[in-house]
Amino acid sequence: MAEDSAAPSTSADTTESMDVDGEAKKLLGLGQKNLVMGDIPAAVNAFQEAASLLGKKYGETANECAEAFFYYGKSLLELARMENGVLGNALEGVQVEEEEEKTEDLMVESADNIDETEGSDEEDKAEEDKENDSTVEEKESEEDEVGNLELAWDMLELAKVIYKRQDTKEAQLHAAQAHLKLGEVSIESENYIQAVEEFHSCLTLQQKYLEAHDRLLAETHYHLGLAYHYNNQYDEAVLQFTKSMEVIDKRMVMLTERLRVKGEGSTEDEKEIEELKGLLPEIKEKIEDSKESQKSARMTEMALKATLVGGSSSSFSQGTESSLASTIPVGQTADGTSQCITDISHLVRKKRKPEEETQQGDNEAKKSKPEPAVNGGGDAAPSGNEVAEKMEEETEGRPQVETVQSAV
């Protein structure tokens, strides 16, 4: 370790350090080539080595390290995406294999019932071991993925800081790209609020230095729309997707006009126009997806409110029905049709009179019997005793009378 720490001070190492810039440049070129070809692990290794060489020579916060840090973080982001996709496919395969194994085990158990308990115990242990192994592998893969994303964030953040402290247009636009990649890392980490902030920072710098028809603006609006969509802010998502299409339309108008002025078709301009036309259907699809998601969210919200209101209304109606049933007079149906007894309050009042009549004794009997009162219909109204007797008779045949009387 002492020899390693003393190595940079030797004259031989000083001579070798003269080639660091050239070696780092070669590594950056190799990494970019691998990145384009889709060899992400090789690109990560090349950018990592270039960043290490430049960091040792100039220091980790030096301007010379910004490009290597940016591409290193970008390649780590792509590596995390790739591993995430591979992990998802692998886990789906594991689930299918486990289901097939369980099916085979069930068939064997049904065919051979001898030593069923021992066999099932061994199979359970084997399945538990497999599940534990798959869980450990899954956790290790998740740790690797999180580590790649965290390292990608650190590298891109460092590159952003280095670029933003420089006042040149080129450096500021590089800082904008660093913000863009930081937003993509945030989306992969499902931190959509942070992603929106990073994309807005990117857009602010780009709008300051770029023309209104620049494709980078369209890309940033598109990513910002995705972040809003994932964060369930569908109105904002539609707005950003629409702005992305507007930038593309402006770009195509500019290219078409340039072709018209030149008089001769430029192969590059014509090719770019075709590329831009190919992007529009995808963006339109995103707009429709956001609108459909907005409708679904509103319908879900309305259904939830209806469920809550319906639950409280049903409880209220149940209470109303029970109270209504308790106030329906004895012998009267819910629709108001009369049977024998027409007014329960009249019955209750008349039931209390026998006590007064017994106290008066024979004096009441000696009095002349009064003529029966006539009701509004011209019929004789029943006396209190007659009503009480009828109520007792109907009480025996109508068990609900007790409930009604108790409620009154």
C-alpha positions as CSV (number, residue, x, y, z in Angstrom):
1,M,0.0,0.0,0.0
2,A,2.9,2.3,0.8
3,E,4.4,1.7,-2.7
4,D,1.0,2.4,-4.3
5,S,0.7,5.7,-2.5
6,A,4.2,6.7,-3.4
7,A,3.9,5.7,-7.0
8,P,2.5,9.0,-8.4
9,S,5.6,10.9,-7.3
10,T,8.0,8.8,-9.4
11,S,9.4,10.2,-12.7
12,A,8.1,7.2,-14.7
13,D,4.6,7.8,-13.5
14,T,4.9,11.5,-14.3
15,T,5.8,10.5,-17.9
16,E,2.9,8.1,-18.1
17,S,0.5,10.8,-16.8
18,M,1.3,12.8,-20.0
19,D,-0.8,10.2,-21.9
20,V,-3.8,10.2,-19.5
21,D,-5.7,12.6,-21.7
22,G,-5.2,10.6,-24.8
23,E,-6.0,7.3,-23.1
24,A,-9.1,8.8,-21.5
25,K,-10.2,10.2,-24.9
26,K,-9.8,6.7,-26.5
27,L,-11.8,5.2,-23.7
28,L,-14.6,7.7,-24.1
29,G,-14.8,7.0,-27.8
30,L,-14.9,3.3,-27.1
31,G,-17.6,3.7,-24.5
32,Q,-19.8,5.8,-26.8
33,K,-19.4,3.2,-29.5
34,N,-20.4,0.4,-27.2
35,L,-23.3,2.4,-26.0
36,V,-24.6,2.9,-29.5
37,M,-24.1,-0.8,-30.3
38,G,-26.0,-1.8,-27.2
39,D,-23.1,-3.4,-25.3
40,I,-23.9,-1.6,-22.1
41,P,-21.6,-3.5,-19.7
42,A,-18.6,-2.8,-22.0
43,A,-19.6,0.9,-22.2
44,V,-19.8,1.1,-18.4
45,N,-16.3,-0.4,-18.0
46,A,-14.8,2.1,-20.6
47,F,-16.4,5.1,-19.0
48,Q,-15.5,4.0,-15.5
49,E,-11.9,3.7,-16.5
50,A,-11.8,7.0,-18.2
51,A,-13.4,8.7,-15.2
52,S,-11.0,7.1,-12.9
53,L,-7.9,8.2,-14.9
54,L,-9.1,11.8,-15.2
55,G,-10.2,11.9,-11.6
56,K,-6.8,10.8,-10.4
57,K,-5.0,13.4,-12.6
58,Y,-7.2,16.5,-12.2
59,G,-9.4,15.8,-9.2
60,E,-13.0,14.7,-9.1
61,T,-14.4,18.2,-9.3
62,A,-12.2,19.3,-12.2
63,N,-13.8,20.5,-15.5
64,E,-11.9,17.9,-17.4
65,C,-13.8,15.1,-15.6
66,A,-17.4,16.3,-16.4
67,E,-17.8,14.5,-19.7
68,A,-16.5,11.2,-18.4
69,F,-18.7,11.5,-15.3
70,F,-21.8,12.3,-17.5
71,Y,-21.3,9.3,-19.8
72,Y,-20.5,7.0,-16.9
73,G,-23.7,8.0,-15.2
74,K,-25.7,7.7,-18.4
75,S,-24.3,4.2,-19.1
76,L,-25.1,3.1,-15.5
77,L,-28.7,4.2,-16.0
78,E,-29.0,2.1,-19.1
79,L,-27.4,-0.8,-17.3
80,A,-30.0,-0.5,-14.5
81,R,-32.8,-0.5,-17.1
82,M,-31.3,-3.6,-18.8
83,E,-30.9,-5.5,-15.5
84,N,-34.4,-4.5,-14.5
85,G,-35.8,-6.0,-17.7
86,V,-33.8,-9.2,-17.4
87,L,-34.8,-9.6,-13.8
88,G,-38.5,-9.2,-14.7
89,N,-38.2,-11.9,-17.4
90,A,-36.3,-14.2,-15.1
91,L,-38.8,-13.9,-12.3
92,E,-41.6,-14.7,-14.7
93,G,-39.7,-17.9,-15.8
94,V,-39.2,-18.9,-12.1
95,Q,-42.9,-18.6,-11.4
96,V,-43.8,-20.7,-14.4
97,E,-41.4,-23.4,-13.4
98,E,-42.6,-23.4,-9.8
99,E,-46.2,-23.8,-11.0
100,E,-45.3,-26.7,-13.3
101,E,-43.4,-28.4,-10.4
102,K,-46.3,-28.0,-8.1
103,T,-48.7,-29.5,-10.7
104,E,-46.4,-32.5,-11.2
105,D,-46.1,-33.0,-7.4
106,L,-49.9,-33.0,-7.1
107,M,-50.2,-35.6,-9.8
108,V,-47.6,-37.9,-8.1
109,E,-49.4,-37.5,-4.7
110,S,-52.8,-38.4,-6.2
111,A,-51.3,-41.5,-8.0
112,D,-49.3,-42.7,-5.0
113,N,-51.0,-42.3,-1.6
114,I,-48.5,-44.5,0.2
115,D,-46.1,-42.4,2.5
116,E,-48.2,-39.3,1.6
117,T,-47.2,-37.4,4.7
118,E,-43.5,-38.0,4.4
119,G,-43.5,-37.2,0.7
120,S,-45.4,-34.0,1.3
121,D,-43.0,-32.9,4.0
122,E,-40.0,-33.4,1.8
123,E,-41.7,-31.6,-1.1
124,D,-42.6,-28.7,1.2
125,K,-39.0,-28.5,2.3
126,A,-37.7,-28.5,-1.2
127,E,-40.1,-25.8,-2.3
128,E,-39.2,-23.7,0.7
129,D,-35.5,-24.0,-0.2
130,K,-36.3,-23.0,-3.8
131,E,-38.3,-20.0,-2.6
132,N,-35.6,-18.9,-0.2
133,D,-33.0,-19.2,-2.9
134,S,-35.1,-17.2,-5.4
135,T,-35.8,-14.6,-2.7
136,V,-32.1,-14.2,-2.0
137,E,-31.3,-13.9,-5.7
138,E,-34.1,-11.4,-6.1
139,K,-32.8,-9.3,-3.2
140,E,-29.3,-9.4,-4.6
141,S,-30.5,-8.3,-8.0
142,E,-32.5,-5.4,-6.4
143,E,-29.5,-4.3,-4.4
144,D,-27.4,-4.3,-7.6
145,E,-30.1,-2.3,-9.4
146,V,-30.4,0.2,-6.6
147,G,-26.6,0.5,-6.5
148,N,-26.4,1.2,-10.2
149,L,-29.1,3.9,-10.0
150,E,-27.5,5.5,-7.0
151,L,-24.1,5.6,-8.6
152,A,-25.7,6.9,-11.8
153,W,-27.3,9.7,-9.8
154,D,-24.0,10.6,-8.1
155,M,-22.1,10.7,-11.4
156,L,-24.7,12.8,-13.2
157,E,-25.1,15.1,-10.2
158,L,-21.3,15.7,-10.1
159,A,-21.3,16.3,-13.9
160,K,-24.2,18.8,-13.5
161,V,-22.4,20.7,-10.8
162,I,-19.2,21.0,-12.9
163,Y,-21.1,22.1,-16.0
164,K,-23.3,24.6,-14.3
165,R,-20.4,26.6,-12.8
166,Q,-19.2,27.3,-16.3
167,D,-20.7,30.3,-18.1
168,T,-20.4,29.0,-21.7
169,K,-23.4,28.1,-23.7
170,E,-22.0,24.6,-24.4
171,A,-21.5,23.9,-20.7
172,Q,-25.0,25.1,-19.8
173,L,-26.5,22.9,-22.5
174,H,-24.5,19.9,-21.1
175,A,-25.8,20.8,-17.6
176,A,-29.3,20.7,-19.1
177,Q,-28.6,17.2,-20.4
178,A,-27.4,16.2,-17.0
179,H,-30.7,17.4,-15.5
180,L,-32.5,15.4,-18.2
181,K,-30.7,12.2,-17.2
182,L,-31.2,12.9,-13.5
183,G,-35.0,13.1,-14.3
184,E,-34.8,9.7,-16.0
185,V,-33.0,8.2,-13.0
186,S,-35.8,9.6,-10.8
187,I,-38.5,7.9,-13.0
188,E,-36.7,4.6,-12.7
189,S,-36.6,5.1,-9.0
190,E,-40.4,6.0,-9.1
191,N,-39.6,9.4,-7.6
192,Y,-41.8,11.2,-10.0
193,I,-41.9,14.6,-8.2
194,Q,-38.1,14.8,-8.3
195,A,-38.3,13.8,-12.0
196,V,-40.6,16.7,-12.7
197,E,-38.3,19.1,-11.0
198,E,-35.2,17.9,-13.0
199,F,-37.1,18.0,-16.3
200,H,-38.3,21.6,-15.6
201,S,-34.7,22.6,-14.7
202,C,-33.5,21.1,-18.0
203,L,-36.3,22.9,-19.9
204,T,-35.4,26.2,-18.4
205,L,-31.8,26.0,-19.6
206,Q,-32.8,24.7,-23.0
207,Q,-35.3,27.5,-23.6
208,K,-32.7,30.0,-22.8
209,Y,-30.2,28.8,-25.4
210,L,-32.1,26.8,-28.0
211,E,-34.4,27.8,-30.8
212,A,-38.1,27.0,-30.5
213,H,-37.9,24.2,-33.1
214,D,-35.0,22.3,-31.6
215,R,-35.6,18.6,-31.1
216,L,-34.1,18.7,-27.6
217,L,-37.0,20.7,-26.5
218,A,-39.4,18.2,-27.9
219,E,-37.6,15.4,-26.1
220,T,-37.7,17.3,-22.7
221,H,-41.4,18.0,-23.1
222,Y,-42.0,14.4,-23.8
223,H,-40.1,13.2,-20.7
224,L,-41.9,15.8,-18.6
225,G,-45.2,14.5,-19.9
226,L,-44.2,10.9,-18.9
227,A,-43.3,12.1,-15.4
228,Y,-46.7,13.9,-15.0
229,H,-48.5,10.8,-16.3
230,Y,-46.8,8.5,-13.9
231,N,-47.6,10.9,-11.1
232,N,-51.3,10.8,-12.1
233,Q,-51.3,14.4,-13.2
234,Y,-53.0,13.7,-16.5
235,D,-53.9,17.2,-17.5
236,E,-50.3,18.4,-17.2
237,A,-49.2,15.3,-19.0
238,V,-51.5,16.0,-22.0
239,L,-50.2,19.6,-22.0
240,Q,-46.5,18.5,-22.2
241,F,-47.1,15.9,-24.8
242,T,-49.0,18.5,-26.9
243,K,-46.1,20.9,-26.5
244,S,-43.7,18.2,-27.7
245,M,-45.8,17.8,-30.8
246,E,-45.8,21.5,-31.4
247,V,-42.0,21.6,-31.3
248,I,-41.9,18.7,-33.8
249,D,-44.3,20.5,-36.1
250,K,-42.2,23.7,-36.0
251,R,-39.2,21.6,-36.8
252,M,-40.8,20.0,-39.8
253,V,-42.0,23.4,-41.1
254,M,-38.4,24.7,-40.8
255,L,-36.9,21.8,-42.6
256,T,-39.5,21.9,-45.3
257,E,-38.9,25.6,-45.9
258,R,-35.2,25.1,-46.0
259,L,-35.6,22.4,-48.6
260,R,-37.8,24.7,-50.7
261,V,-35.3,27.6,-50.5
262,K,-32.4,25.3,-51.5
263,G,-34.3,24.0,-54.5
264,E,-32.7,20.6,-54.2
265,G,-33.6,18.0,-51.7
266,S,-31.1,17.5,-48.8
267,T,-30.8,13.8,-47.9
268,E,-30.3,14.6,-44.2
269,D,-33.2,17.0,-44.0
270,E,-35.6,14.6,-45.8
271,K,-34.5,11.8,-43.5
272,E,-35.1,13.9,-40.4
273,I,-38.5,14.9,-41.6
274,E,-39.4,11.2,-42.0
275,E,-38.1,10.5,-38.5
276,L,-40.1,13.3,-37.0
277,K,-43.3,12.1,-38.8
278,G,-42.6,8.7,-37.2
279,L,-42.5,10.2,-33.7
280,L,-46.0,11.8,-33.9
281,P,-48.1,8.7,-33.7
282,E,-46.4,7.6,-30.5
283,I,-46.9,11.0,-28.9
284,K,-50.5,11.0,-30.0
285,E,-51.0,7.6,-28.4
286,K,-49.5,9.0,-25.1
287,I,-52.0,11.9,-25.2
288,E,-54.9,9.4,-25.7
289,D,-53.6,7.2,-22.9
290,S,-53.4,10.2,-20.5
291,K,-57.0,11.3,-21.4
292,E,-58.3,7.7,-20.9
293,S,-56.5,7.5,-17.6
294,Q,-58.0,10.8,-16.6
295,K,-61.5,9.5,-17.4
296,S,-60.9,6.3,-15.5
297,A,-59.6,8.2,-12.5
298,R,-62.7,10.4,-12.5
299,M,-65.0,7.4,-12.9
300,T,-63.3,5.7,-10.0
301,E,-63.6,8.8,-7.9
302,M,-67.3,9.1,-8.7
303,A,-67.9,5.5,-8.0
304,L,-66.1,5.8,-4.6
305,K,-68.2,8.8,-3.7
306,A,-71.4,7.0,-4.8
307,T,-70.4,4.1,-2.6
308,L,-69.8,6.3,0.4
309,V,-73.0,8.3,-0.1
310,G,-75.0,5.1,-0.9
311,G,-73.8,3.4,2.3
312,S,-74.8,6.4,4.4
313,S,-78.1,6.7,2.6
314,S,-78.9,3.0,3.0
315,S,-78.3,3.3,6.7
316,F,-80.5,6.3,6.9
317,S,-83.3,4.6,4.9
318,Q,-83.1,1.6,7.2
319,G,-83.5,3.8,10.2
320,T,-86.4,5.7,8.5
321,E,-88.1,2.4,7.6
322,S,-87.8,1.1,11.2
323,S,-89.1,4.3,12.6
324,L,-91.9,4.4,10.1
325,A,-92.9,0.9,11.0
326,S,-93.0,1.8,14.6
327,T,-95.3,4.7,13.9
328,I,-97.8,2.8,11.7
329,P,-101.0,2.5,13.6
330,V,-102.1,-0.9,14.7
331,G,-104.4,-2.5,12.1
332,Q,-103.2,-0.1,9.4
333,T,-100.9,-1.0,6.5
334,A,-98.0,1.0,5.2
335,D,-100.1,2.4,2.3
336,G,-102.6,3.9,4.8
337,T,-105.5,1.5,4.3
338,S,-107.5,0.9,7.5
339,Q,-108.3,-2.4,9.0
340,C,-110.1,-2.5,12.4
341,I,-108.3,0.1,14.5
342,T,-107.6,3.5,13.0
343,D,-105.6,5.5,15.5
344,I,-103.1,4.0,18.0
345,S,-102.9,7.2,20.0
346,H,-106.6,7.0,20.6
347,L,-106.1,3.4,21.8
348,V,-103.4,4.3,24.3
349,R,-105.3,7.2,25.8
350,K,-108.4,5.1,26.2
351,K,-106.4,2.3,27.9
352,R,-105.6,4.4,30.9
353,K,-109.3,5.2,31.8
354,P,-110.3,2.0,33.6
355,E,-108.3,3.2,36.7
356,E,-110.5,6.3,37.0
357,E,-113.7,4.4,36.4
358,T,-112.9,1.8,39.2
359,Q,-112.3,4.7,41.7
360,Q,-115.7,6.2,41.1
361,G,-117.3,2.9,42.1
362,D,-121.1,2.4,41.9
363,N,-121.8,6.1,41.4
364,E,-120.9,5.7,37.7
365,A,-123.2,2.7,37.4
366,K,-126.1,4.7,39.0
367,K,-125.8,7.4,36.5
368,S,-127.8,7.2,33.4
369,K,-125.9,5.6,30.4
370,P,-124.9,8.4,28.0
371,E,-125.8,8.2,24.4
372,P,-123.0,7.0,22.2
373,A,-121.0,9.7,20.4
374,V,-121.2,9.8,16.7
375,N,-118.1,10.1,14.6
376,G,-117.7,12.0,11.4
377,G,-119.1,9.1,9.4
378,G,-122.4,8.9,11.3
379,D,-121.4,5.6,13.1
380,A,-121.2,5.2,16.8
381,A,-117.6,5.6,18.0
382,P,-116.4,2.7,20.2
383,S,-116.0,3.3,23.9
384,G,-112.7,2.9,25.7
385,N,-113.5,-0.5,27.1
386,E,-114.5,-1.9,23.8
387,V,-111.4,-0.5,22.1
388,A,-109.2,-2.0,24.9
389,E,-110.9,-5.4,24.5
390,K,-110.3,-5.3,20.8
391,M,-106.7,-4.2,21.3
392,E,-106.2,-7.2,23.6
393,E,-107.8,-9.5,21.1
394,E,-105.6,-8.2,18.3
395,T,-102.6,-8.3,20.6
396,E,-102.9,-12.1,20.8
397,G,-103.1,-12.4,17.1
398,R,-100.6,-9.6,16.1
399,P,-97.2,-10.0,17.8
400,Q,-96.0,-6.7,16.2
401,V,-98.4,-4.7,18.5
402,E,-96.0,-4.9,21.4
403,T,-93.2,-3.4,19.3
404,V,-95.5,-0.6,18.2
405,Q,-96.7,0.2,21.7
406,S,-93.2,0.1,23.1
407,A,-92.0,2.5,20.4
408,V,-94.8,4.9,21.2
